[in-house]
Amino acid sequence: MLRCQRVSLVLLDLVMPHIGGEDLLAQVTQEFPDVPVIILSGLNQLETAVRCMKLGAFDYYVKTTEQ
């Protein structure tokens, strides 16, 4: 999709059926470094967030039911 049309932002979940979110994050940031990627995840793990930021994520948000 990113090769076919211009996008301004990628919202990416870490848990997906065919490819892991961290793997896709690495691909997107390598091939399209100007497209910011924001991770939305149910995983509230500091290590995962740090790893994603090092892979090039613009930000990391934890999906939660807390208000």
PDBQT receptor file of N, H, CA, C and O in Angstrom, charges set to zero:
ATOM      1  N   MET A   1       0.830  -1.192   0.000  1.00  0.00    +0.000 N 
ATOM      2  CA  MET A   1       0.000   0.000   0.000  1.00  0.00    +0.000 C 
ATOM      3  C   MET A   1       0.877   1.260   0.000  1.00  0.00    +0.000 C 
ATOM      4  O   MET A   1       0.582   2.223  -0.707  1.00  0.00    +0.000 OA
ATOM      5  N   LEU A   2       1.948   1.249   0.790  1.00  0.00    +0.000 N 
ATOM      6  H   LEU A   2       2.187   0.466   1.364  1.00  0.00    +0.000 HD
ATOM      7  CA  LEU A   2       2.812   2.423   0.864  1.00  0.00    +0.000 C 
ATOM      8  C   LEU A   2       3.538   2.681  -0.448  1.00  0.00    +0.000 C 
ATOM      9  O   LEU A   2       3.883   3.823  -0.751  1.00  0.00    +0.000 OA
ATOM     10  N   ARG A   3       3.771   1.641  -1.222  1.00  0.00    +0.000 N 
ATOM     11  H   ARG A   3       3.490   0.713  -0.975  1.00  0.00    +0.000 HD
ATOM     12  CA  ARG A   3       4.423   1.815  -2.523  1.00  0.00    +0.000 C 
ATOM     13  C   ARG A   3       3.472   2.400  -3.564  1.00  0.00    +0.000 C 
ATOM     14  O   ARG A   3       3.913   3.042  -4.516  1.00  0.00    +0.000 OA
ATOM     15  N   CYS A   4       2.174   2.182  -3.387  1.00  0.00    +0.000 N 
ATOM     16  H   CYS A   4       1.816   1.661  -2.613  1.00  0.00    +0.000 HD
ATOM     17  CA  CYS A   4       1.182   2.589  -4.383  1.00  0.00    +0.000 C 
ATOM     18  C   CYS A   4       0.602   3.977  -4.159  1.00  0.00    +0.000 C 
ATOM     19  O   CYS A   4       0.207   4.646  -5.114  1.00  0.00    +0.000 OA
ATOM     20  N   GLN A   5       0.547   4.411  -2.919  1.00  0.00    +0.000 N 
ATOM     21  H   GLN A   5       0.868   3.868  -2.143  1.00  0.00    +0.000 HD
ATOM     22  CA  GLN A   5      -0.025   5.725  -2.636  1.00  0.00    +0.000 C 
ATOM     23  C   GLN A   5       0.698   6.385  -1.477  1.00  0.00    +0.000 C 
ATOM     24  O   GLN A   5       1.288   5.723  -0.624  1.00  0.00    +0.000 OA
ATOM     25  N   ARG A   6       0.637   7.671  -1.472  1.00  0.00    +0.000 N 
ATOM     26  H   ARG A   6       0.157   8.208  -2.165  1.00  0.00    +0.000 HD
ATOM     27  CA  ARG A   6       1.299   8.444  -0.431  1.00  0.00    +0.000 C 
ATOM     28  C   ARG A   6       0.438   8.456   0.830  1.00  0.00    +0.000 C 
ATOM     29  O   ARG A   6      -0.771   8.680   0.764  1.00  0.00    +0.000 OA
ATOM     30  N   VAL A   7       1.068   8.216   1.972  1.00  0.00    +0.000 N 
ATOM     31  H   VAL A   7       2.050   8.034   2.026  1.00  0.00    +0.000 HD
ATOM     32  CA  VAL A   7       0.370   8.286   3.249  1.00  0.00    +0.000 C 
ATOM     33  C   VAL A   7       1.122   9.239   4.174  1.00  0.00    +0.000 C 
ATOM     34  O   VAL A   7       2.328   9.438   4.032  1.00  0.00    +0.000 OA
ATOM     35  N   SER A   8       0.402   9.816   5.108  1.00  0.00    +0.000 N 
ATOM     36  H   SER A   8      -0.578   9.655   5.224  1.00  0.00    +0.000 HD
ATOM     37  CA  SER A   8       1.001  10.776   6.035  1.00  0.00    +0.000 C 
ATOM     38  C   SER A   8       1.401  10.151   7.355  1.00  0.00    +0.000 C 
ATOM     39  O   SER A   8       2.245  10.689   8.072  1.00  0.00    +0.000 OA
ATOM     40  N   LEU A   9       0.791   9.002   7.682  1.00  0.00    +0.000 N 
ATOM     41  H   LEU A   9       0.106   8.566   7.099  1.00  0.00    +0.000 HD
ATOM     42  CA  LEU A   9       0.995   8.395   8.979  1.00  0.00    +0.000 C 
ATOM     43  C   LEU A   9       0.592   6.925   8.921  1.00  0.00    +0.000 C 
ATOM     44  O   LEU A   9      -0.358   6.560   8.228  1.00  0.00    +0.000 OA
ATOM     45  N   VAL A  10       1.323   6.085   9.654  1.00  0.00    +0.000 N 
ATOM     46  H   VAL A  10       2.095   6.382  10.217  1.00  0.00    +0.000 HD
ATOM     47  CA  VAL A  10       0.953   4.677   9.795  1.00  0.00    +0.000 C 
ATOM     48  C   VAL A  10       0.643   4.427  11.265  1.00  0.00    +0.000 C 
ATOM     49  O   VAL A  10       1.464   4.705  12.139  1.00  0.00    +0.000 OA
ATOM     50  N   LEU A  11      -0.563   3.895  11.530  1.00  0.00    +0.000 N 
ATOM     51  H   LEU A  11      -1.229   3.669  10.820  1.00  0.00    +0.000 HD
ATOM     52  CA  LEU A  11      -0.934   3.431  12.862  1.00  0.00    +0.000 C 
ATOM     53  C   LEU A  11      -0.793   1.918  12.831  1.00  0.00    +0.000 C 
ATOM     54  O   LEU A  11      -1.435   1.251  12.019  1.00  0.00    +0.000 OA
ATOM     55  N   LEU A  12       0.035   1.377  13.701  1.00  0.00    +0.000 N 
ATOM     56  H   LEU A  12       0.556   1.919  14.360  1.00  0.00    +0.000 HD
ATOM     57  CA  LEU A  12       0.404  -0.029  13.612  1.00  0.00    +0.000 C 
ATOM     58  C   LEU A  12       0.182  -0.750  14.929  1.00  0.00    +0.000 C 
ATOM     59  O   LEU A  12       0.657  -0.311  15.977  1.00  0.00    +0.000 OA
ATOM     60  N   ASP A  13      -0.539  -1.857  14.869  1.00  0.00    +0.000 N 
ATOM     61  H   ASP A  13      -0.925  -2.214  14.018  1.00  0.00    +0.000 HD
ATOM     62  CA  ASP A  13      -0.721  -2.722  16.038  1.00  0.00    +0.000 C 
ATOM     63  C   ASP A  13       0.419  -3.732  16.036  1.00  0.00    +0.000 C 
ATOM     64  O   ASP A  13       0.897  -4.109  14.967  1.00  0.00    +0.000 OA
ATOM     65  N   LEU A  14       0.858  -4.171  17.187  1.00  0.00    +0.000 N 
ATOM     66  H   LEU A  14       0.469  -3.864  18.056  1.00  0.00    +0.000 HD
ATOM     67  CA  LEU A  14       1.964  -5.132  17.259  1.00  0.00    +0.000 C 
ATOM     68  C   LEU A  14       1.521  -6.571  17.019  1.00  0.00    +0.000 C 
ATOM     69  O   LEU A  14       2.305  -7.388  16.536  1.00  0.00    +0.000 OA
ATOM     70  N   VAL A  15       0.271  -6.887  17.353  1.00  0.00    +0.000 N 
ATOM     71  H   VAL A  15      -0.366  -6.223  17.746  1.00  0.00    +0.000 HD
ATOM     72  CA  VAL A  15      -0.213  -8.260  17.211  1.00  0.00    +0.000 C 
ATOM     73  C   VAL A  15      -1.118  -8.342  15.985  1.00  0.00    +0.000 C 
ATOM     74  O   VAL A  15      -2.234  -7.822  15.981  1.00  0.00    +0.000 OA
ATOM     75  N   MET A  16      -0.612  -9.008  14.941  1.00  0.00    +0.000 N 
ATOM     76  H   MET A  16       0.294  -9.430  14.944  1.00  0.00    +0.000 HD
ATOM     77  CA  MET A  16      -1.355  -9.164  13.689  1.00  0.00    +0.000 C 
ATOM     78  C   MET A  16      -1.196 -10.604  13.223  1.00  0.00    +0.000 C 
ATOM     79  O   MET A  16      -0.259 -11.288  13.635  1.00  0.00    +0.000 OA
ATOM     80  N   PRO A  17      -2.103 -11.074  12.366  1.00  0.00    +0.000 N 
ATOM     81  CA  PRO A  17      -2.096 -12.492  12.007  1.00  0.00    +0.000 C 
ATOM     82  C   PRO A  17      -0.949 -12.953  11.105  1.00  0.00    +0.000 C 
ATOM     83  O   PRO A  17      -0.485 -14.081  11.268  1.00  0.00    +0.000 OA
ATOM     84  N   HIS A  18      -0.478 -12.148  10.176  1.00  0.00    +0.000 N 
ATOM     85  H   HIS A  18      -0.856 -11.232  10.044  1.00  0.00    +0.000 HD
ATOM     86  CA  HIS A  18       0.470 -12.645   9.178  1.00  0.00    +0.000 C 
ATOM     87  C   HIS A  18       1.908 -12.170   9.364  1.00  0.00    +0.000 C 
ATOM     88  O   HIS A  18       2.845 -12.832   8.918  1.00  0.00    +0.000 OA
ATOM     89  N   ILE A  19       2.078 -11.055  10.004  1.00  0.00    +0.000 N 
ATOM     90  H   ILE A  19       1.317 -10.518  10.366  1.00  0.00    +0.000 HD
ATOM     91  CA  ILE A  19       3.425 -10.521  10.236  1.00  0.00    +0.000 C 
ATOM     92  C   ILE A  19       3.422  -9.804  11.579  1.00  0.00    +0.000 C 
ATOM     93  O   ILE A  19       2.447  -9.141  11.932  1.00  0.00    +0.000 OA
ATOM     94  N   GLY A  20       4.492  -9.935  12.311  1.00  0.00    +0.000 N 
ATOM     95  H   GLY A  20       5.285 -10.473  12.024  1.00  0.00    +0.000 HD
ATOM     96  CA  GLY A  20       4.595  -9.251  13.596  1.00  0.00    +0.000 C 
ATOM     97  C   GLY A  20       4.737  -7.752  13.409  1.00  0.00    +0.000 C 
ATOM     98  O   GLY A  20       5.367  -7.295  12.455  1.00  0.00    +0.000 OA
ATOM     99  N   GLY A  21       4.160  -6.999  14.309  1.00  0.00    +0.000 N 
ATOM    100  H   GLY A  21       3.649  -7.370  15.083  1.00  0.00    +0.000 HD
ATOM    101  CA  GLY A  21       4.208  -5.546  14.219  1.00  0.00    +0.000 C 
ATOM    102  C   GLY A  21       5.616  -4.989  14.245  1.00  0.00    +0.000 C 
ATOM    103  O   GLY A  21       5.910  -4.021  13.544  1.00  0.00    +0.000 OA
ATOM    104  N   GLU A  22       6.498  -5.589  15.048  1.00  0.00    +0.000 N 
ATOM    105  H   GLU A  22       6.259  -6.376  15.618  1.00  0.00    +0.000 HD
ATOM    106  CA  GLU A  22       7.879  -5.102  15.103  1.00  0.00    +0.000 C 
ATOM    107  C   GLU A  22       8.595  -5.351  13.784  1.00  0.00    +0.000 C 
ATOM    108  O   GLU A  22       9.396  -4.523  13.349  1.00  0.00    +0.000 OA
ATOM    109  N   ASP A  23       8.317  -6.480  13.143  1.00  0.00    +0.000 N 
ATOM    110  H   ASP A  23       7.666  -7.153  13.496  1.00  0.00    +0.000 HD
ATOM    111  CA  ASP A  23       8.913  -6.763  11.837  1.00  0.00    +0.000 C 
ATOM    112  C   ASP A  23       8.434  -5.771  10.787  1.00  0.00    +0.000 C 
ATOM    113  O   ASP A  23       9.227  -5.263   9.994  1.00  0.00    +0.000 OA
ATOM    114  N   LEU A  24       7.131  -5.500  10.787  1.00  0.00    +0.000 N 
ATOM    115  H   LEU A  24       6.487  -5.913  11.431  1.00  0.00    +0.000 HD
ATOM    116  CA  LEU A  24       6.581  -4.538   9.831  1.00  0.00    +0.000 C 
ATOM    117  C   LEU A  24       7.090  -3.130  10.126  1.00  0.00    +0.000 C 
ATOM    118  O   LEU A  24       7.374  -2.370   9.200  1.00  0.00    +0.000 OA
ATOM    119  N   LEU A  25       7.208  -2.780  11.388  1.00  0.00    +0.000 N 
ATOM    120  H   LEU A  25       6.978  -3.398  12.140  1.00  0.00    +0.000 HD
ATOM    121  CA  LEU A  25       7.762  -1.482  11.768  1.00  0.00    +0.000 C 
ATOM    122  C   LEU A  25       9.159  -1.306  11.190  1.00  0.00    +0.000 C 
ATOM    123  O   LEU A  25       9.469  -0.265  10.611  1.00  0.00    +0.000 OA
ATOM    124  N   ALA A  26       9.995  -2.316  11.347  1.00  0.00    +0.000 N 
ATOM    125  H   ALA A  26       9.742  -3.162  11.818  1.00  0.00    +0.000 HD
ATOM    126  CA  ALA A  26      11.361  -2.239  10.814  1.00  0.00    +0.000 C 
ATOM    127  C   ALA A  26      11.349  -2.056   9.303  1.00  0.00    +0.000 C 
ATOM    128  O   ALA A  26      12.141  -1.280   8.769  1.00  0.00    +0.000 OA
ATOM    129  N   GLN A  27      10.464  -2.759   8.610  1.00  0.00    +0.000 N 
ATOM    130  H   GLN A  27       9.821  -3.390   9.044  1.00  0.00    +0.000 HD
ATOM    131  CA  GLN A  27      10.358  -2.642   7.154  1.00  0.00    +0.000 C 
ATOM    132  C   GLN A  27       9.928  -1.237   6.742  1.00  0.00    +0.000 C 
ATOM    133  O   GLN A  27      10.534  -0.622   5.864  1.00  0.00    +0.000 OA
ATOM    134  N   VAL A  28       8.881  -0.740   7.386  1.00  0.00    +0.000 N 
ATOM    135  H   VAL A  28       8.389  -1.240   8.099  1.00  0.00    +0.000 HD
ATOM    136  CA  VAL A  28       8.344   0.573   7.027  1.00  0.00    +0.000 C 
ATOM    137  C   VAL A  28       9.373   1.664   7.292  1.00  0.00    +0.000 C 
ATOM    138  O   VAL A  28       9.594   2.522   6.437  1.00  0.00    +0.000 OA
ATOM    139  N   THR A  29      10.000   1.645   8.452  1.00  0.00    +0.000 N 
ATOM    140  H   THR A  29       9.821   0.948   9.146  1.00  0.00    +0.000 HD
ATOM    141  CA  THR A  29      10.956   2.715   8.772  1.00  0.00    +0.000 C 
ATOM    142  C   THR A  29      12.198   2.650   7.893  1.00  0.00    +0.000 C 
ATOM    143  O   THR A  29      12.837   3.674   7.648  1.00  0.00    +0.000 OA
ATOM    144  N   GLN A  30      12.545   1.465   7.419  1.00  0.00    +0.000 N 
ATOM    145  H   GLN A  30      12.027   0.633   7.617  1.00  0.00    +0.000 HD
ATOM    146  CA  GLN A  30      13.699   1.339   6.530  1.00  0.00    +0.000 C 
ATOM    147  C   GLN A  30      13.358   1.811   5.116  1.00  0.00    +0.000 C 
ATOM    148  O   GLN A  30      14.130   2.555   4.511  1.00  0.00    +0.000 OA
ATOM    149  N   GLU A  31      12.212   1.386   4.586  1.00  0.00    +0.000 N 
ATOM    150  H   GLU A  31      11.585   0.781   5.077  1.00  0.00    +0.000 HD
ATOM    151  CA  GLU A  31      11.845   1.708   3.213  1.00  0.00    +0.000 C 
ATOM    152  C   GLU A  31      11.198   3.088   3.053  1.00  0.00    +0.000 C 
ATOM    153  O   GLU A  31      11.295   3.704   1.992  1.00  0.00    +0.000 OA
ATOM    154  N   PHE A  32      10.547   3.560   4.095  1.00  0.00    +0.000 N 
ATOM    155  H   PHE A  32      10.468   3.059   4.957  1.00  0.00    +0.000 HD
ATOM    156  CA  PHE A  32       9.826   4.835   4.042  1.00  0.00    +0.000 C 
ATOM    157  C   PHE A  32      10.156   5.670   5.282  1.00  0.00    +0.000 C 
ATOM    158  O   PHE A  32       9.278   5.901   6.113  1.00  0.00    +0.000 OA
ATOM    159  N   PRO A  33      11.390   6.119   5.419  1.00  0.00    +0.000 N 
ATOM    160  CA  PRO A  33      11.818   6.804   6.647  1.00  0.00    +0.000 C 
ATOM    161  C   PRO A  33      11.089   8.117   6.931  1.00  0.00    +0.000 C 
ATOM    162  O   PRO A  33      11.111   8.595   8.065  1.00  0.00    +0.000 OA
ATOM    163  N   ASP A  34      10.444   8.709   5.922  1.00  0.00    +0.000 N 
ATOM    164  H   ASP A  34      10.427   8.321   5.000  1.00  0.00    +0.000 HD
ATOM    165  CA  ASP A  34       9.741   9.970   6.133  1.00  0.00    +0.000 C 
ATOM    166  C   ASP A  34       8.307   9.789   6.628  1.00  0.00    +0.000 C 
ATOM    167  O   ASP A  34       7.637  10.768   6.956  1.00  0.00    +0.000 OA
ATOM    168  N   VAL A  35       7.834   8.548   6.684  1.00  0.00    +0.000 N 
ATOM    169  H   VAL A  35       8.378   7.752   6.418  1.00  0.00    +0.000 HD
ATOM    170  CA  VAL A  35       6.471   8.284   7.143  1.00  0.00    +0.000 C 
ATOM    171  C   VAL A  35       6.510   7.930   8.628  1.00  0.00    +0.000 C 
ATOM    172  O   VAL A  35       7.083   6.906   9.001  1.00  0.00    +0.000 OA
ATOM    173  N   PRO A  36       5.913   8.757   9.475  1.00  0.00    +0.000 N 
ATOM    174  CA  PRO A  36       5.911   8.441  10.902  1.00  0.00    +0.000 C 
ATOM    175  C   PRO A  36       5.020   7.229  11.196  1.00  0.00    +0.000 C 
ATOM    176  O   PRO A  36       3.958   7.061  10.596  1.00  0.00    +0.000 OA
ATOM    177  N   VAL A  37       5.473   6.395  12.127  1.00  0.00    +0.000 N 
ATOM    178  H   VAL A  37       6.335   6.531  12.615  1.00  0.00    +0.000 HD
ATOM    179  CA  VAL A  37       4.728   5.207  12.534  1.00  0.00    +0.000 C 
ATOM    180  C   VAL A  37       4.423   5.319  14.024  1.00  0.00    +0.000 C 
ATOM    181  O   VAL A  37       5.326   5.471  14.847  1.00  0.00    +0.000 OA
ATOM    182  N   ILE A  38       3.149   5.242  14.353  1.00  0.00    +0.000 N 
ATOM    183  H   ILE A  38       2.415   5.119  13.684  1.00  0.00    +0.000 HD
ATOM    184  CA  ILE A  38       2.725   5.251  15.748  1.00  0.00    +0.000 C 
ATOM    185  C   ILE A  38       2.234   3.840  16.080  1.00  0.00    +0.000 C 
ATOM    186  O   ILE A  38       1.395   3.281  15.373  1.00  0.00    +0.000 OA
ATOM    187  N   ILE A  39       2.761   3.284  17.148  1.00  0.00    +0.000 N 
ATOM    188  H   ILE A  39       3.443   3.738  17.722  1.00  0.00    +0.000 HD
ATOM    189  CA  ILE A  39       2.376   1.951  17.589  1.00  0.00    +0.000 C 
ATOM    190  C   ILE A  39       1.197   2.073  18.550  1.00  0.00    +0.000 C 
ATOM    191  O   ILE A  39       1.228   2.864  19.492  1.00  0.00    +0.000 OA
ATOM    192  N   LEU A  40       0.154   1.276  18.298  1.00  0.00    +0.000 N 
ATOM    193  H   LEU A  40       0.129   0.633  17.533  1.00  0.00    +0.000 HD
ATOM    194  CA  LEU A  40      -0.984   1.150  19.213  1.00  0.00    +0.000 C 
ATOM    195  C   LEU A  40      -0.990  -0.303  19.663  1.00  0.00    +0.000 C 
ATOM    196  O   LEU A  40      -1.136  -1.208  18.841  1.00  0.00    +0.000 OA
ATOM    197  N   SER A  41      -0.836  -0.529  20.947  1.00  0.00    +0.000 N 
ATOM    198  H   SER A  41      -0.717   0.206  21.614  1.00  0.00    +0.000 HD
ATOM    199  CA  SER A  41      -0.690  -1.901  21.399  1.00  0.00    +0.000 C 
ATOM    200  C   SER A  41      -1.387  -2.144  22.727  1.00  0.00    +0.000 C 
ATOM    201  O   SER A  41      -1.535  -1.239  23.549  1.00  0.00    +0.000 OA
ATOM    202  N   GLY A  42      -1.807  -3.372  22.915  1.00  0.00    +0.000 N 
ATOM    203  H   GLY A  42      -1.687  -4.107  22.248  1.00  0.00    +0.000 HD
ATOM    204  CA  GLY A  42      -2.352  -3.788  24.201  1.00  0.00    +0.000 C 
ATOM    205  C   GLY A  42      -1.257  -4.224  25.145  1.00  0.00    +0.000 C 
ATOM    206  O   GLY A  42      -1.516  -4.506  26.315  1.00  0.00    +0.000 OA
ATOM    207  N   LEU A  43      -0.020  -4.282  24.640  1.00  0.00    +0.000 N 
ATOM    208  H   LEU A  43       0.189  -4.053  23.689  1.00  0.00    +0.000 HD
ATOM    209  CA  LEU A  43       1.116  -4.699  25.455  1.00  0.00    +0.000 C 
ATOM    210  C   LEU A  43       1.681  -3.503  26.211  1.00  0.00    +0.000 C 
ATOM    211  O   LEU A  43       2.248  -2.592  25.608  1.00  0.00    +0.000 OA
ATOM    212  N   ASN A  44       1.526  -3.509  27.503  1.00  0.00    +0.000 N 
ATOM    213  H   ASN A  44       1.064  -4.249  27.992  1.00  0.00    +0.000 HD
ATOM    214  CA  ASN A  44       2.042  -2.427  28.331  1.00  0.00    +0.000 C 
ATOM    215  C   ASN A  44       3.376  -2.873  28.923  1.00  0.00    +0.000 C 
ATOM    216  O   ASN A  44       3.499  -3.078  30.130  1.00  0.00    +0.000 OA
ATOM    217  N   GLN A  45       4.365  -3.019  28.055  1.00  0.00    +0.000 N 
ATOM    218  H   GLN A  45       4.265  -2.853  27.074  1.00  0.00    +0.000 HD
ATOM    219  CA  GLN A  45       5.678  -3.483  28.470  1.00  0.00    +0.000 C 
ATOM    220  C   GLN A  45       6.726  -2.458  28.053  1.00  0.00    +0.000 C 
ATOM    221  O   GLN A  45       6.854  -2.127  26.875  1.00  0.00    +0.000 OA
ATOM    222  N   LEU A  46       7.456  -1.970  29.015  1.00  0.00    +0.000 N 
ATOM    223  H   LEU A  46       7.352  -2.239  29.973  1.00  0.00    +0.000 HD
ATOM    224  CA  LEU A  46       8.458  -0.954  28.750  1.00  0.00    +0.000 C 
ATOM    225  C   LEU A  46       9.495  -1.425  27.735  1.00  0.00    +0.000 C 
ATOM    226  O   LEU A  46       9.893  -0.664  26.854  1.00  0.00    +0.000 OA
ATOM    227  N   GLU A  47       9.930  -2.670  27.858  1.00  0.00    +0.000 N 
ATOM    228  H   GLU A  47       9.606  -3.288  28.574  1.00  0.00    +0.000 HD
ATOM    229  CA  GLU A  47      10.952  -3.198  26.945  1.00  0.00    +0.000 C 
ATOM    230  C   GLU A  47      10.474  -3.171  25.495  1.00  0.00    +0.000 C 
ATOM    231  O   GLU A  47      11.235  -2.835  24.587  1.00  0.00    +0.000 OA
ATOM    232  N   THR A  48       9.209  -3.526  25.287  1.00  0.00    +0.000 N 
ATOM    233  H   THR A  48       8.590  -3.799  26.024  1.00  0.00    +0.000 HD
ATOM    234  CA  THR A  48       8.644  -3.523  23.937  1.00  0.00    +0.000 C 
ATOM    235  C   THR A  48       8.568  -2.105  23.394  1.00  0.00    +0.000 C 
ATOM    236  O   THR A  48       8.902  -1.864  22.234  1.00  0.00    +0.000 OA
ATOM    237  N   ALA A  49       8.134  -1.177  24.218  1.00  0.00    +0.000 N 
ATOM    238  H   ALA A  49       7.863  -1.374  25.160  1.00  0.00    +0.000 HD
ATOM    239  CA  ALA A  49       8.047   0.218  23.790  1.00  0.00    +0.000 C 
ATOM    240  C   ALA A  49       9.425   0.763  23.425  1.00  0.00    +0.000 C 
ATOM    241  O   ALA A  49       9.572   1.435  22.405  1.00  0.00    +0.000 OA
ATOM    242  N   VAL A  50      10.415   0.485  24.231  1.00  0.00    +0.000 N 
ATOM    243  H   VAL A  50      10.295  -0.061  25.060  1.00  0.00    +0.000 HD
ATOM    244  CA  VAL A  50      11.780   0.966  23.961  1.00  0.00    +0.000 C 
ATOM    245  C   VAL A  50      12.303   0.346  22.672  1.00  0.00    +0.000 C 
ATOM    246  O   VAL A  50      12.915   1.033  21.855  1.00  0.00    +0.000 OA
ATOM    247  N   ARG A  51      12.064  -0.945  22.486  1.00  0.00    +0.000 N 
ATOM    248  H   ARG A  51      11.567  -1.504  23.149  1.00  0.00    +0.000 HD
ATOM    249  CA  ARG A  51      12.520  -1.631  21.280  1.00  0.00    +0.000 C 
ATOM    250  C   ARG A  51      11.873  -1.011  20.030  1.00  0.00    +0.000 C 
ATOM    251  O   ARG A  51      12.545  -0.808  19.019  1.00  0.00    +0.000 OA
ATOM    252  N   CYS A  52      10.587  -0.715  20.103  1.00  0.00    +0.000 N 
ATOM    253  H   CYS A  52      10.042  -0.880  20.924  1.00  0.00    +0.000 HD
ATOM    254  CA  CYS A  52       9.892  -0.097  18.974  1.00  0.00    +0.000 C 
ATOM    255  C   CYS A  52      10.424   1.304  18.685  1.00  0.00    +0.000 C 
ATOM    256  O   CYS A  52      10.572   1.691  17.526  1.00  0.00    +0.000 OA
ATOM    257  N   MET A  53      10.706   2.050  19.727  1.00  0.00    +0.000 N 
ATOM    258  H   MET A  53      10.586   1.736  20.669  1.00  0.00    +0.000 HD
ATOM    259  CA  MET A  53      11.261   3.391  19.518  1.00  0.00    +0.000 C 
ATOM    260  C   MET A  53      12.638   3.305  18.862  1.00  0.00    +0.000 C 
ATOM    261  O   MET A  53      12.971   4.120  18.001  1.00  0.00    +0.000 OA
ATOM    262  N   LYS A  54      13.428   2.329  19.265  1.00  0.00    +0.000 N 
ATOM    263  H   LYS A  54      13.158   1.668  19.964  1.00  0.00    +0.000 HD
ATOM    264  CA  LYS A  54      14.742   2.145  18.650  1.00  0.00    +0.000 C 
ATOM    265  C   LYS A  54      14.634   1.702  17.197  1.00  0.00    +0.000 C 
ATOM    266  O   LYS A  54      15.520   1.982  16.389  1.00  0.00    +0.000 OA
ATOM    267  N   LEU A  55      13.543   1.006  16.867  1.00  0.00    +0.000 N 
ATOM    268  H   LEU A  55      12.823   0.778  17.524  1.00  0.00    +0.000 HD
ATOM    269  CA  LEU A  55      13.307   0.583  15.483  1.00  0.00    +0.000 C 
ATOM    270  C   LEU A  55      12.784   1.723  14.614  1.00  0.00    +0.000 C 
ATOM    271  O   LEU A  55      12.679   1.587  13.396  1.00  0.00    +0.000 OA
ATOM    272  N   GLY A  56      12.456   2.850  15.251  1.00  0.00    +0.000 N 
ATOM    273  H   GLY A  56      12.541   2.961  16.242  1.00  0.00    +0.000 HD
ATOM    274  CA  GLY A  56      12.048   4.017  14.479  1.00  0.00    +0.000 C 
ATOM    275  C   GLY A  56      10.626   4.486  14.675  1.00  0.00    +0.000 C 
ATOM    276  O   GLY A  56      10.179   5.390  13.970  1.00  0.00    +0.000 OA
ATOM    277  N   ALA A  57       9.898   3.900  15.614  1.00  0.00    +0.000 N 
ATOM    278  H   ALA A  57      10.261   3.165  16.187  1.00  0.00    +0.000 HD
ATOM    279  CA  ALA A  57       8.533   4.363  15.868  1.00  0.00    +0.000 C 
ATOM    280  C   ALA A  57       8.548   5.810  16.338  1.00  0.00    +0.000 C 
ATOM    281  O   ALA A  57       9.426   6.225  17.094  1.00  0.00    +0.000 OA
ATOM    282  N   PHE A  58       7.568   6.565  15.879  1.00  0.00    +0.000 N 
ATOM    283  H   PHE A  58       6.855   6.228  15.264  1.00  0.00    +0.000 HD
ATOM    284  CA  PHE A  58       7.433   7.958  16.291  1.00  0.00    +0.000 C 
ATOM    285  C   PHE A  58       6.924   8.046  17.720  1.00  0.00    +0.000 C 
ATOM    286  O   PHE A  58       7.344   8.908  18.493  1.00  0.00    +0.000 OA
ATOM    287  N   ASP A  59       6.000   7.129  18.064  1.00  0.00    +0.000 N 
ATOM    288  H   ASP A  59       5.659   6.429  17.436  1.00  0.00    +0.000 HD
ATOM    289  CA  ASP A  59       5.454   7.091  19.418  1.00  0.00    +0.000 C 
ATOM    290  C   ASP A  59       4.830   5.723  19.668  1.00  0.00    +0.000 C 
ATOM    291  O   ASP A  59       4.645   4.939  18.738  1.00  0.00    +0.000 OA
ATOM    292  N   TYR A  60       4.508   5.442  20.919  1.00  0.00    +0.000 N 
ATOM    293  H   TYR A  60       4.658   6.079  21.675  1.00  0.00    +0.000 HD
ATOM    294  CA  TYR A  60       3.971   4.154  21.334  1.00  0.00    +0.000 C 
ATOM    295  C   TYR A  60       2.839   4.407  22.319  1.00  0.00    +0.000 C 
ATOM    296  O   TYR A  60       3.065   4.978  23.386  1.00  0.00    +0.000 OA
ATOM    297  N   TYR A  61       1.631   3.991  21.978  1.00  0.00    +0.000 N 
ATOM    298  H   TYR A  61       1.447   3.527  21.111  1.00  0.00    +0.000 HD
ATOM    299  CA  TYR A  61       0.473   4.169  22.855  1.00  0.00    +0.000 C 
ATOM    300  C   TYR A  61      -0.067   2.811  23.269  1.00  0.00    +0.000 C 
ATOM    301  O   TYR A  61      -0.174   1.897  22.451  1.00  0.00    +0.000 OA
ATOM    302  N   VAL A  62      -0.403   2.686  24.535  1.00  0.00    +0.000 N 
ATOM    303  H   VAL A  62      -0.316   3.427  25.200  1.00  0.00    +0.000 HD
ATOM    304  CA  VAL A  62      -0.983   1.460  25.059  1.00  0.00    +0.000 C 
ATOM    305  C   VAL A  62      -2.500   1.588  25.027  1.00  0.00    +0.000 C 
ATOM    306  O   VAL A  62      -3.065   2.531  25.581  1.00  0.00    +0.000 OA
ATOM    307  N   LYS A  63      -3.160   0.624  24.367  1.00  0.00    +0.000 N 
ATOM    308  H   LYS A  63      -2.701  -0.142  23.917  1.00  0.00    +0.000 HD
ATOM    309  CA  LYS A  63      -4.619   0.583  24.359  1.00  0.00    +0.000 C 
ATOM    310  C   LYS A  63      -5.050   0.066  25.731  1.00  0.00    +0.000 C 
ATOM    311  O   LYS A  63      -4.565  -0.962  26.204  1.00  0.00    +0.000 OA
ATOM    312  N   THR A  64      -5.948   0.781  26.341  1.00  0.00    +0.000 N 
ATOM    313  H   THR A  64      -6.342   1.616  25.956  1.00  0.00    +0.000 HD
ATOM    314  CA  THR A  64      -6.392   0.395  27.674  1.00  0.00    +0.000 C 
ATOM    315  C   THR A  64      -7.862   0.696  27.841  1.00  0.00    +0.000 C 
ATOM    316  O   THR A  64      -8.420   1.526  27.124  1.00  0.00    +0.000 OA
ATOM    317  N   THR A  65      -8.487   0.027  28.780  1.00  0.00    +0.000 N 
ATOM    318  H   THR A  65      -8.034  -0.648  29.363  1.00  0.00    +0.000 HD
ATOM    319  CA  THR A  65      -9.878   0.301  29.097  1.00  0.00    +0.000 C 
ATOM    320  C   THR A  65     -10.001   1.250  30.280  1.00  0.00    +0.000 C 
ATOM    321  O   THR A  65     -11.106   1.644  30.652  1.00  0.00    +0.000 OA
ATOM    322  N   GLU A  66      -8.864   1.620  30.874  1.00  0.00    +0.000 N 
ATOM    323  H   GLU A  66      -7.966   1.301  30.572  1.00  0.00    +0.000 HD
ATOM    324  CA  GLU A  66      -8.874   2.542  32.012  1.00  0.00    +0.000 C 
ATOM    325  C   GLU A  66      -9.281   3.924  31.542  1.00  0.00    +0.000 C 
ATOM    326  O   GLU A  66      -8.961   4.334  30.426  1.00  0.00    +0.000 OA
ATOM    327  N   GLN A  67      -9.993   4.645  32.409  1.00  0.00    +0.000 N 
ATOM    328  H   GLN A  67     -10.253   4.312  33.315  1.00  0.00    +0.000 HD
ATOM    329  CA  GLN A  67     -10.416   6.003  32.058  1.00  0.00    +0.000 C 
ATOM    330  C   GLN A  67      -9.826   7.013  32.975  1.00  0.00    +0.000 C 
ATOM    331  O   GLN A  67     -10.079   8.208  32.821  1.00  0.00    +0.000 OA
TER     332      GLN A  67
